[in-house]
Amino acid sequence: MPRDNFQIVGGLEDVQIIAIKHSIRDLKFLERMYGQGRWRKLKGIAKVQLENGRIRLAEMHWYEAHGIGKRQMKIKRYLD
């Protein structure tokens, strides 16, 4: 499982952009770690399987750039 001890089951739904380019606080870190790109911070809803095997509905936040992909995905809060 990923480092945050969860795995997405199915797909992400209701994806929305939270911030673009210089509105992202961690932009310099993202560019240093993963490279230059059109970085966006997004949020969406997904079913996640936790380390103990339980499946829950959660709001997810992550960063994404074209050609680089999703990075630093985390569970923001549980919705169930």
N, CA, C and O atoms as a CHARMM CRD file, in Angstrom:
* protein
*
  320
    1    1 MET  N      0.84100  -1.17900   0.00000 PROA 1      0.00000
    2    1 MET  CA     0.00000   0.00000   0.00000 PROA 1      0.00000
    3    1 MET  C      0.88800   1.24500   0.00000 PROA 1      0.00000
    4    1 MET  O      2.05200   1.18100   0.39500 PROA 1      0.00000
    5    2 PRO  N      0.33700   2.37600  -0.44300 PROA 2      0.00000
    6    2 PRO  CA     1.11800   3.61600  -0.41500 PROA 2      0.00000
    7    2 PRO  C      1.53400   4.00600   1.00200 PROA 2      0.00000
    8    2 PRO  O      1.06200   3.41500   1.97300 PROA 2      0.00000
    9    3 ARG  N      2.39800   4.97800   1.11800 PROA 3      0.00000
   10    3 ARG  CA     2.96700   5.34300   2.41700 PROA 3      0.00000
   11    3 ARG  C      1.93000   5.81700   3.42200 PROA 3      0.00000
   12    3 ARG  O      2.16700   5.73300   4.62700 PROA 3      0.00000
   13    4 ASP  N      0.77500   6.31700   2.95600 PROA 4      0.00000
   14    4 ASP  CA    -0.26000   6.78800   3.86700 PROA 4      0.00000
   15    4 ASP  C     -1.19500   5.67300   4.30400 PROA 4      0.00000
   16    4 ASP  O     -2.20200   5.93700   4.96000 PROA 4      0.00000
   17    5 ASN  N     -0.88400   4.44100   3.95500 PROA 5      0.00000
   18    5 ASN  CA    -1.61200   3.25900   4.39100 PROA 5      0.00000
   19    5 ASN  C     -3.05700   3.22400   3.92400 PROA 5      0.00000
   20    5 ASN  O     -3.95100   2.88700   4.70100 PROA 5      0.00000
   21    6 PHE  N     -3.29500   3.56700   2.66800 PROA 6      0.00000
   22    6 PHE  CA    -4.60400   3.40600   2.06400 PROA 6      0.00000
   23    6 PHE  C     -4.43200   3.09500   0.59000 PROA 6      0.00000
   24    6 PHE  O     -3.37400   3.32600   0.00300 PROA 6      0.00000
   25    7 GLN  N     -5.50000   2.56400   0.00400 PROA 7      0.00000
   26    7 GLN  CA    -5.50300   2.24900  -1.41700 PROA 7      0.00000
   27    7 GLN  C     -6.85700   2.66400  -1.97000 PROA 7      0.00000
   28    7 GLN  O     -7.88600   2.37400  -1.36000 PROA 7      0.00000
   29    8 ILE  N     -6.87400   3.33600  -3.11000 PROA 8      0.00000
   30    8 ILE  CA    -8.12900   3.77500  -3.70300 PROA 8      0.00000
   31    8 ILE  C     -8.81300   2.57800  -4.35100 PROA 8      0.00000
   32    8 ILE  O     -8.20200   1.83000  -5.11400 PROA 8      0.00000
   33    9 VAL  N    -10.09100   2.41600  -4.03100 PROA 9      0.00000
   34    9 VAL  CA   -10.89800   1.34100  -4.59900 PROA 9      0.00000
   35    9 VAL  C    -11.84400   1.98600  -5.60300 PROA 9      0.00000
   36    9 VAL  O    -12.68800   2.79500  -5.21600 PROA 9      0.00000
   37   10 GLY  N    -11.72400   1.65100  -6.86400 PROA 10     0.00000
   38   10 GLY  CA   -12.54100   2.29400  -7.89700 PROA 10     0.00000
   39   10 GLY  C    -11.86700   3.56400  -8.37500 PROA 10     0.00000
   40   10 GLY  O    -10.63900   3.63500  -8.42700 PROA 10     0.00000
   41   11 GLY  N    -12.65200   4.56000  -8.72200 PROA 11     0.00000
   42   11 GLY  CA   -12.09500   5.79700  -9.25200 PROA 11     0.00000
   43   11 GLY  C    -12.42500   7.00100  -8.39800 PROA 11     0.00000
   44   11 GLY  O    -13.15900   6.90900  -7.41400 PROA 11     0.00000
   45   12 LEU  N    -11.87200   8.12100  -8.79000 PROA 12     0.00000
   46   12 LEU  CA   -12.14600   9.39900  -8.12000 PROA 12     0.00000
   47   12 LEU  C    -13.37000  10.03600  -8.76100 PROA 12     0.00000
   48   12 LEU  O    -13.52300  10.00700  -9.98200 PROA 12     0.00000
   49   13 GLU  N    -14.23200  10.60600  -7.94500 PROA 13     0.00000
   50   13 GLU  CA   -15.44300  11.25200  -8.44200 PROA 13     0.00000
   51   13 GLU  C    -15.48300  12.70000  -7.96800 PROA 13     0.00000
   52   13 GLU  O    -14.80400  13.07300  -7.01200 PROA 13     0.00000
   53   14 ASP  N    -16.28300  13.50300  -8.64500 PROA 14     0.00000
   54   14 ASP  CA   -16.51000  14.89500  -8.27400 PROA 14     0.00000
   55   14 ASP  C    -15.18800  15.65900  -8.09000 PROA 14     0.00000
   56   14 ASP  O    -15.00700  16.35800  -7.09300 PROA 14     0.00000
   57   15 VAL  N    -14.28000  15.52200  -9.04400 PROA 15     0.00000
   58   15 VAL  CA   -12.96100  16.15700  -8.97200 PROA 15     0.00000
   59   15 VAL  C    -13.09300  17.65200  -9.24200 PROA 15     0.00000
   60   15 VAL  O    -13.74000  18.07000 -10.20200 PROA 15     0.00000
   61   16 GLN  N    -12.46800  18.44600  -8.37700 PROA 16     0.00000
   62   16 GLN  CA   -12.49400  19.90200  -8.49800 PROA 16     0.00000
   63   16 GLN  C    -11.09400  20.46300  -8.31200 PROA 16     0.00000
   64   16 GLN  O    -10.29700  19.92900  -7.54200 PROA 16     0.00000
   65   17 ILE  N    -10.80200  21.55000  -9.02500 PROA 17     0.00000
   66   17 ILE  CA    -9.51900  22.23200  -8.87700 PROA 17     0.00000
   67   17 ILE  C     -9.61500  23.18100  -7.68500 PROA 17     0.00000
   68   17 ILE  O    -10.55400  23.97100  -7.58900 PROA 17     0.00000
   69   18 ILE  N     -8.64400  23.10200  -6.78100 PROA 18     0.00000
   70   18 ILE  CA    -8.58800  23.98000  -5.61300 PROA 18     0.00000
   71   18 ILE  C     -7.67800  25.17700  -5.88500 PROA 18     0.00000
   72   18 ILE  O     -8.01900  26.31100  -5.55000 PROA 18     0.00000
   73   19 ALA  N     -6.51700  24.91900  -6.49400 PROA 19     0.00000
   74   19 ALA  CA    -5.54100  25.98800  -6.74000 PROA 19     0.00000
   75   19 ALA  C     -4.75200  25.67800  -8.01400 PROA 19     0.00000
   76   19 ALA  O     -4.57300  24.51800  -8.38500 PROA 19     0.00000
   77   20 ILE  N     -4.28300  26.74200  -8.67600 PROA 20     0.00000
   78   20 ILE  CA    -3.50200  26.62000  -9.90800 PROA 20     0.00000
   79   20 ILE  C     -2.24500  27.47600  -9.78500 PROA 20     0.00000
   80   20 ILE  O     -2.26700  28.55000  -9.18400 PROA 20     0.00000
   81   21 LYS  N     -1.16400  26.99100 -10.35400 PROA 21     0.00000
   82   21 LYS  CA     0.11100  27.71100 -10.46500 PROA 21     0.00000
   83   21 LYS  C      0.55300  28.35400  -9.15500 PROA 21     0.00000
   84   21 LYS  O      0.78600  27.64800  -8.17400 PROA 21     0.00000
   85   22 HSD  N      0.67200  29.66800  -9.11900 PROA 22     0.00000
   86   22 HSD  CA     1.24900  30.36500  -7.97700 PROA 22     0.00000
   87   22 HSD  C      0.31300  30.45800  -6.77700 PROA 22     0.00000
   88   22 HSD  O      0.71700  30.95300  -5.72400 PROA 22     0.00000
   89   23 SER  N     -0.90900  30.00100  -6.90900 PROA 23     0.00000
   90   23 SER  CA    -1.82800  29.93200  -5.76800 PROA 23     0.00000
   91   23 SER  C     -1.49700  28.74300  -4.86800 PROA 23     0.00000
   92   23 SER  O     -2.00200  28.64500  -3.75000 PROA 23     0.00000
   93   24 ILE  N     -0.65000  27.84500  -5.35900 PROA 24     0.00000
   94   24 ILE  CA    -0.25200  26.65900  -4.59100 PROA 24     0.00000
   95   24 ILE  C      0.90000  27.03300  -3.66700 PROA 24     0.00000
   96   24 ILE  O      1.94300  27.50800  -4.11700 PROA 24     0.00000
   97   25 ARG  N      0.69800  26.81400  -2.37500 PROA 25     0.00000
   98   25 ARG  CA     1.73800  27.15800  -1.39200 PROA 25     0.00000
   99   25 ARG  C      3.01900  26.35900  -1.58700 PROA 25     0.00000
  100   25 ARG  O      4.11600  26.88400  -1.39000 PROA 25     0.00000
  101   26 ASP  N      2.88700  25.08900  -1.97400 PROA 26     0.00000
  102   26 ASP  CA     4.03600  24.18600  -2.08300 PROA 26     0.00000
  103   26 ASP  C      4.60900  24.11800  -3.49800 PROA 26     0.00000
  104   26 ASP  O      5.27300  23.13800  -3.83600 PROA 26     0.00000
  105   27 LEU  N      4.37300  25.12300  -4.32800 PROA 27     0.00000
  106   27 LEU  CA     4.79500  25.07100  -5.72400 PROA 27     0.00000
  107   27 LEU  C      6.30400  24.89200  -5.87700 PROA 27     0.00000
  108   27 LEU  O      6.74200  24.06700  -6.67900 PROA 27     0.00000
  109   28 LYS  N      7.09300  25.63200  -5.13800 PROA 28     0.00000
  110   28 LYS  CA     8.55600  25.51500  -5.25400 PROA 28     0.00000
  111   28 LYS  C      9.02500  24.11800  -4.84800 PROA 28     0.00000
  112   28 LYS  O      9.92500  23.56200  -5.47700 PROA 28     0.00000
  113   29 PHE  N      8.42700  23.55300  -3.81100 PROA 29     0.00000
  114   29 PHE  CA     8.75700  22.19500  -3.38700 PROA 29     0.00000
  115   29 PHE  C      8.39900  21.18400  -4.47600 PROA 29     0.00000
  116   29 PHE  O      9.20000  20.30200  -4.78400 PROA 29     0.00000
  117   30 LEU  N      7.21200  21.30200  -5.05800 PROA 30     0.00000
  118   30 LEU  CA     6.77400  20.37800  -6.10600 PROA 30     0.00000
  119   30 LEU  C      7.70100  20.43600  -7.31100 PROA 30     0.00000
  120   30 LEU  O      8.06600  19.39900  -7.86600 PROA 30     0.00000
  121   31 GLU  N      8.08100  21.63900  -7.71800 PROA 31     0.00000
  122   31 GLU  CA     8.97700  21.78600  -8.86700 PROA 31     0.00000
  123   31 GLU  C     10.36000  21.23200  -8.57100 PROA 31     0.00000
  124   31 GLU  O     10.99800  20.65100  -9.44900 PROA 31     0.00000
  125   32 ARG  N     10.82900  21.40700  -7.33800 PROA 32     0.00000
  126   32 ARG  CA    12.14400  20.88000  -6.95700 PROA 32     0.00000
  127   32 ARG  C     12.12200  19.35100  -6.89200 PROA 32     0.00000
  128   32 ARG  O     13.07200  18.70000  -7.32800 PROA 32     0.00000
  129   33 MET  N     11.04300  18.77500  -6.34900 PROA 33     0.00000
  130   33 MET  CA    10.96200  17.31900  -6.16900 PROA 33     0.00000
  131   33 MET  C     10.60200  16.57100  -7.45300 PROA 33     0.00000
  132   33 MET  O     11.18200  15.52300  -7.73900 PROA 33     0.00000
  133   34 TYR  N      9.65100  17.09700  -8.22800 PROA 34     0.00000
  134   34 TYR  CA     9.09100  16.35500  -9.34700 PROA 34     0.00000
  135   34 TYR  C      9.31800  17.00500 -10.70500 PROA 34     0.00000
  136   34 TYR  O      9.11900  16.35500 -11.73100 PROA 34     0.00000
  137   35 GLY  N      9.73000  18.27400 -10.73900 PROA 35     0.00000
  138   35 GLY  CA    10.00900  18.94500 -11.99600 PROA 35     0.00000
  139   35 GLY  C      8.99600  20.02200 -12.33900 PROA 35     0.00000
  140   35 GLY  O      7.94600  20.14400 -11.70700 PROA 35     0.00000
  141   36 GLN  N      9.34100  20.80200 -13.36000 PROA 36     0.00000
  142   36 GLN  CA     8.46800  21.87600 -13.82700 PROA 36     0.00000
  143   36 GLN  C      7.23500  21.27200 -14.47200 PROA 36     0.00000
  144   36 GLN  O      7.29800  20.20700 -15.08600 PROA 36     0.00000
  145   37 GLY  N      6.12900  21.95100 -14.32800 PROA 37     0.00000
  146   37 GLY  CA     4.89300  21.47900 -14.94400 PROA 37     0.00000
  147   37 GLY  C      3.76200  22.44400 -14.63900 PROA 37     0.00000
  148   37 GLY  O      3.94100  23.42100 -13.91200 PROA 37     0.00000
  149   38 ARG  N      2.61100  22.16300 -15.19500 PROA 38     0.00000
  150   38 ARG  CA     1.41000  22.96000 -14.93000 PROA 38     0.00000
  151   38 ARG  C      0.73700  22.36400 -13.70300 PROA 38     0.00000
  152   38 ARG  O     -0.21500  21.59100 -13.81700 PROA 38     0.00000
  153   39 TRP  N      1.23400  22.72600 -12.54200 PROA 39     0.00000
  154   39 TRP  CA     0.77800  22.13500 -11.28700 PROA 39     0.00000
  155   39 TRP  C     -0.58400  22.66500 -10.88500 PROA 39     0.00000
  156   39 TRP  O     -0.87300  23.85600 -11.00700 PROA 39     0.00000
  157   40 ARG  N     -1.41900  21.74700 -10.39900 PROA 40     0.00000
  158   40 ARG  CA    -2.73700  22.08000  -9.88200 PROA 40     0.00000
  159   40 ARG  C     -2.96100  21.28700  -8.59900 PROA 40     0.00000
  160   40 ARG  O     -2.48400  20.15800  -8.47500 PROA 40     0.00000
  161   41 LYS  N     -3.67600  21.86600  -7.65500 PROA 41     0.00000
  162   41 LYS  CA    -4.09900  21.14500  -6.46800 PROA 41     0.00000
  163   41 LYS  C     -5.56100  20.79100  -6.68400 PROA 41     0.00000
  164   41 LYS  O     -6.37400  21.65200  -7.01800 PROA 41     0.00000
  165   42 LEU  N     -5.89200  19.51300  -6.49000 PROA 42     0.00000
  166   42 LEU  CA    -7.24600  19.04400  -6.74400 PROA 42     0.00000
  167   42 LEU  C     -7.82100  18.33100  -5.53500 PROA 42     0.00000
  168   42 LEU  O     -7.09900  17.92400  -4.62400 PROA 42     0.00000
  169   43 LYS  N     -9.15000  18.18900  -5.54900 PROA 43     0.00000
  170   43 LYS  CA    -9.81100  17.39300  -4.53100 PROA 43     0.00000
  171   43 LYS  C    -10.88900  16.56800  -5.21200 PROA 43     0.00000
  172   43 LYS  O    -11.40700  16.94600  -6.26200 PROA 43     0.00000
  173   44 GLY  N    -11.21900  15.44100  -4.60400 PROA 44     0.00000
  174   44 GLY  CA   -12.24900  14.56500  -5.14400 PROA 44     0.00000
  175   44 GLY  C    -12.69200  13.58300  -4.07500 PROA 44     0.00000
  176   44 GLY  O    -12.16400  13.57200  -2.96300 PROA 44     0.00000
  177   45 ILE  N    -13.66300  12.76700  -4.42500 PROA 45     0.00000
  178   45 ILE  CA   -14.21600  11.79200  -3.49600 PROA 45     0.00000
  179   45 ILE  C    -13.89900  10.39500  -4.01800 PROA 45     0.00000
  180   45 ILE  O    -14.02500  10.12600  -5.21200 PROA 45     0.00000
  181   46 ALA  N    -13.48600   9.50900  -3.11400 PROA 46     0.00000
  182   46 ALA  CA   -13.14700   8.14400  -3.50100 PROA 46     0.00000
  183   46 ALA  C    -13.40400   7.18500  -2.34400 PROA 46     0.00000
  184   46 ALA  O    -13.38300   7.57300  -1.17600 PROA 46     0.00000
  185   47 LYS  N    -13.64600   5.92900  -2.69600 PROA 47     0.00000
  186   47 LYS  CA   -13.68500   4.87400  -1.69100 PROA 47     0.00000
  187   47 LYS  C    -12.24100   4.42100  -1.49800 PROA 47     0.00000
  188   47 LYS  O    -11.52700   4.15200  -2.46400 PROA 47     0.00000
  189   48 VAL  N    -11.82500   4.34300  -0.24600 PROA 48     0.00000
  190   48 VAL  CA   -10.45500   3.92300   0.05600 PROA 48     0.00000
  191   48 VAL  C    -10.46800   2.71000   0.97400 PROA 48     0.00000
  192   48 VAL  O    -11.31900   2.57900   1.85300 PROA 48     0.00000
  193   49 GLN  N     -9.50700   1.83200   0.74700 PROA 49     0.00000
  194   49 GLN  CA    -9.33000   0.68700   1.63300 PROA 49     0.00000
  195   49 GLN  C     -8.18200   1.00600   2.57100 PROA 49     0.00000
  196   49 GLN  O     -7.05600   1.24800   2.13500 PROA 49     0.00000
  197   50 LEU  N     -8.47300   1.00600   3.85200 PROA 50     0.00000
  198   50 LEU  CA    -7.47300   1.33000   4.85600 PROA 50     0.00000
  199   50 LEU  C     -6.59900   0.12200   5.14500 PROA 50     0.00000
  200   50 LEU  O     -6.88600  -0.98600   4.69200 PROA 50     0.00000
  201   51 GLU  N     -5.54800   0.33800   5.88900 PROA 51     0.00000
  202   51 GLU  CA    -4.59000  -0.71700   6.20900 PROA 51     0.00000
  203   51 GLU  C     -5.25000  -1.90300   6.92100 PROA 51     0.00000
  204   51 GLU  O     -4.83000  -3.04600   6.74600 PROA 51     0.00000
  205   52 ASN  N     -6.28600  -1.62800   7.72500 PROA 52     0.00000
  206   52 ASN  CA    -6.96200  -2.70400   8.46200 PROA 52     0.00000
  207   52 ASN  C     -8.00900  -3.43000   7.60700 PROA 52     0.00000
  208   52 ASN  O     -8.68300  -4.33300   8.10300 PROA 52     0.00000
  209   53 GLY  N     -8.15700  -3.04700   6.32600 PROA 53     0.00000
  210   53 GLY  CA    -9.07700  -3.70700   5.42200 PROA 53     0.00000
  211   53 GLY  C    -10.43100  -3.02700   5.30300 PROA 53     0.00000
  212   53 GLY  O    -11.22200  -3.38700   4.43100 PROA 53     0.00000
  213   54 ARG  N    -10.70900  -2.07200   6.14000 PROA 54     0.00000
  214   54 ARG  CA   -11.98700  -1.36000   6.12500 PROA 54     0.00000
  215   54 ARG  C    -12.06400  -0.44300   4.90500 PROA 54     0.00000
  216   54 ARG  O    -11.07200   0.18300   4.53200 PROA 54     0.00000
  217   55 ILE  N    -13.24500  -0.36600   4.28400 PROA 55     0.00000
  218   55 ILE  CA   -13.46000   0.50700   3.13500 PROA 55     0.00000
  219   55 ILE  C    -14.33100   1.67700   3.57100 PROA 55     0.00000
  220   55 ILE  O    -15.41000   1.48800   4.13300 PROA 55     0.00000
  221   56 ARG  N    -13.84700   2.89700   3.30200 PROA 56     0.00000
  222   56 ARG  CA   -14.55800   4.11500   3.70900 PROA 56     0.00000
  223   56 ARG  C    -14.60300   5.09100   2.54900 PROA 56     0.00000
  224   56 ARG  O    -13.77900   5.03400   1.63700 PROA 56     0.00000
  225   57 LEU  N    -15.57700   5.98700   2.59800 PROA 57     0.00000
  226   57 LEU  CA   -15.70100   7.06300   1.62300 PROA 57     0.00000
  227   57 LEU  C    -14.92200   8.26000   2.16900 PROA 57     0.00000
  228   57 LEU  O    -15.11200   8.65700   3.31900 PROA 57     0.00000
  229   58 ALA  N    -14.04600   8.83200   1.34100 PROA 58     0.00000
  230   58 ALA  CA   -13.16800   9.90000   1.83500 PROA 58     0.00000
  231   58 ALA  C    -13.01000  11.01200   0.80700 PROA 58     0.00000
  232   58 ALA  O    -13.10100  10.79000  -0.40000 PROA 58     0.00000
  233   59 GLU  N    -12.76900  12.22400   1.32500 PROA 59     0.00000
  234   59 GLU  CA   -12.37900  13.35100   0.47800 PROA 59     0.00000
  235   59 GLU  C    -10.86500  13.29800   0.35500 PROA 59     0.00000
  236   59 GLU  O    -10.14900  13.26400   1.35600 PROA 59     0.00000
  237   60 MET  N    -10.38600  13.29300  -0.88700 PROA 60     0.00000
  238   60 MET  CA    -8.95900  13.18700  -1.16700 PROA 60     0.00000
  239   60 MET  C     -8.43600  14.52200  -1.69300 PROA 60     0.00000
  240   60 MET  O     -9.14300  15.23000  -2.40900 PROA 60     0.00000
  241   61 HSD  N     -7.20100  14.86400  -1.33900 PROA 61     0.00000
  242   61 HSD  CA    -6.50700  16.03500  -1.88800 PROA 61     0.00000
  243   61 HSD  C     -5.18900  15.54800  -2.47900 PROA 61     0.00000
  244   61 HSD  O     -4.55400  14.64900  -1.92800 PROA 61     0.00000
  245   62 TRP  N     -4.77500  16.14600  -3.60700 PROA 62     0.00000
  246   62 TRP  CA    -3.51100  15.78100  -4.23400 PROA 62     0.00000
  247   62 TRP  C     -3.07300  16.88100  -5.18100 PROA 62     0.00000
  248   62 TRP  O     -3.82900  17.80100  -5.49300 PROA 62     0.00000
  249   63 TYR  N     -1.81600  16.76100  -5.63600 PROA 63     0.00000
  250   63 TYR  CA    -1.25000  17.66600  -6.63700 PROA 63     0.00000
  251   63 TYR  C     -1.10100  16.87900  -7.93300 PROA 63     0.00000
  252   63 TYR  O     -0.85900  15.67200  -7.91600 PROA 63     0.00000
  253   64 GLU  N     -1.24900  17.57600  -9.05700 PROA 64     0.00000
  254   64 GLU  CA    -1.15400  16.90500 -10.35100 PROA 64     0.00000
  255   64 GLU  C     -0.58300  17.86300 -11.38200 PROA 64     0.00000
  256   64 GLU  O     -0.88100  19.05700 -11.36900 PROA 64     0.00000
  257   65 ALA  N      0.24300  17.32800 -12.27800 PROA 65     0.00000
  258   65 ALA  CA     0.78200  18.10600 -13.39600 PROA 65     0.00000
  259   65 ALA  C      0.79600  17.22100 -14.63100 PROA 65     0.00000
  260   65 ALA  O      1.03100  16.01600 -14.53800 PROA 65     0.00000
  261   66 HSD  N      0.54400  17.81800 -15.77800 PROA 66     0.00000
  262   66 HSD  CA     0.54100  17.08700 -17.03700 PROA 66     0.00000
  263   66 HSD  C      1.91500  16.47100 -17.27900 PROA 66     0.00000
  264   66 HSD  O      2.93200  17.15500 -17.16500 PROA 66     0.00000
  265   67 GLY  N      1.94700  15.20800 -17.60700 PROA 67     0.00000
  266   67 GLY  CA     3.19600  14.50800 -17.86900 PROA 67     0.00000
  267   67 GLY  C      3.89200  14.00500 -16.61900 PROA 67     0.00000
  268   67 GLY  O      4.83300  13.21800 -16.72000 PROA 67     0.00000
  269   68 ILE  N      3.46200  14.43300 -15.45200 PROA 68     0.00000
  270   68 ILE  CA     4.06400  14.01100 -14.18900 PROA 68     0.00000
  271   68 ILE  C      3.10200  13.11300 -13.42500 PROA 68     0.00000
  272   68 ILE  O      3.51800  12.11000 -12.84500 PROA 68     0.00000
  273   69 GLY  N      1.83600  13.46000 -13.42000 PROA 69     0.00000
  274   69 GLY  CA     0.82400  12.63500 -12.76100 PROA 69     0.00000
  275   69 GLY  C      0.45700  13.12000 -11.37600 PROA 69     0.00000
  276   69 GLY  O      0.81700  14.22500 -10.97000 PROA 69     0.00000
  277   70 LYS  N     -0.27300  12.26800 -10.64900 PROA 70     0.00000
  278   70 LYS  CA    -0.73500  12.60000  -9.29400 PROA 70     0.00000
  279   70 LYS  C      0.40700  12.40800  -8.30300 PROA 70     0.00000
  280   70 LYS  O      1.14900  11.42900  -8.38000 PROA 70     0.00000
  281   71 ARG  N      0.54000  13.34200  -7.37900 PROA 71     0.00000
  282   71 ARG  CA     1.57500  13.26700  -6.34700 PROA 71     0.00000
  283   71 ARG  C      0.99200  13.68200  -5.00800 PROA 71     0.00000
  284   71 ARG  O      0.09000  14.51800  -4.94500 PROA 71     0.00000
  285   72 GLN  N      1.50500  13.09900  -3.95100 PROA 72     0.00000
  286   72 GLN  CA     1.18000  13.43200  -2.56200 PROA 72     0.00000
  287   72 GLN  C     -0.32200  13.36000  -2.28100 PROA 72     0.00000
  288   72 GLN  O     -0.91000  14.29400  -1.73700 PROA 72     0.00000
  289   73 MET  N     -0.92600  12.24400  -2.65900 PROA 73     0.00000
  290   73 MET  CA    -2.35000  12.05300  -2.41100 PROA 73     0.00000
  291   73 MET  C     -2.56000  11.76100  -0.93000 PROA 73     0.00000
  292   73 MET  O     -1.83700  10.96300  -0.33300 PROA 73     0.00000
  293   74 LYS  N     -3.56800  12.42300  -0.34000 PROA 74     0.00000
  294   74 LYS  CA    -3.84900  12.20700   1.07300 PROA 74     0.00000
  295   74 LYS  C     -5.34200  12.24600   1.33200 PROA 74     0.00000
  296   74 LYS  O     -6.11100  12.82300   0.56400 PROA 74     0.00000
  297   75 ILE  N     -5.73400  11.62100   2.42700 PROA 75     0.00000
  298   75 ILE  CA    -7.11700  11.65900   2.87100 PROA 75     0.00000
  299   75 ILE  C     -7.28700  12.92800   3.69000 PROA 75     0.00000
  300   75 ILE  O     -6.59700  13.12700   4.69000 PROA 75     0.00000
  301   76 LYS  N     -8.20600  13.78300   3.26500 PROA 76     0.00000
  302   76 LYS  CA    -8.46400  15.02200   3.99900 PROA 76     0.00000
  303   76 LYS  C     -9.47000  14.78200   5.11400 PROA 76     0.00000
  304   76 LYS  O     -9.27800  15.23200   6.24400 PROA 76     0.00000
  305   77 ARG  N    -10.56700  14.05600   4.78100 PROA 77     0.00000
  306   77 ARG  CA   -11.55900  13.71900   5.80600 PROA 77     0.00000
  307   77 ARG  C    -12.41600  12.57000   5.30500 PROA 77     0.00000
  308   77 ARG  O    -12.50800  12.32100   4.10300 PROA 77     0.00000
  309   78 TYR  N    -13.04200  11.87200   6.24800 PROA 78     0.00000
  310   78 TYR  CA   -13.94800  10.78300   5.92500 PROA 78     0.00000
  311   78 TYR  C    -15.36200  11.32100   5.80000 PROA 78     0.00000
  312   78 TYR  O    -15.76300  12.20100   6.56100 PROA 78     0.00000
  313   79 LEU  N    -16.11500  10.80200   4.85100 PROA 79     0.00000
  314   79 LEU  CA   -17.45900  11.30100   4.58300 PROA 79     0.00000
  315   79 LEU  C    -18.56400  10.35600   5.05300 PROA 79     0.00000
  316   79 LEU  O    -19.74500  10.67100   4.91300 PROA 79     0.00000
  317   80 ASP  N    -18.19700   9.22000   5.60000 PROA 80     0.00000
  318   80 ASP  CA   -19.22100   8.28700   6.07700 PROA 80     0.00000
  319   80 ASP  C    -19.20800   8.13900   7.58500 PROA 80     0.00000
  320   80 ASP  O    -20.01100   7.38800   8.13800 PROA 80     0.00000
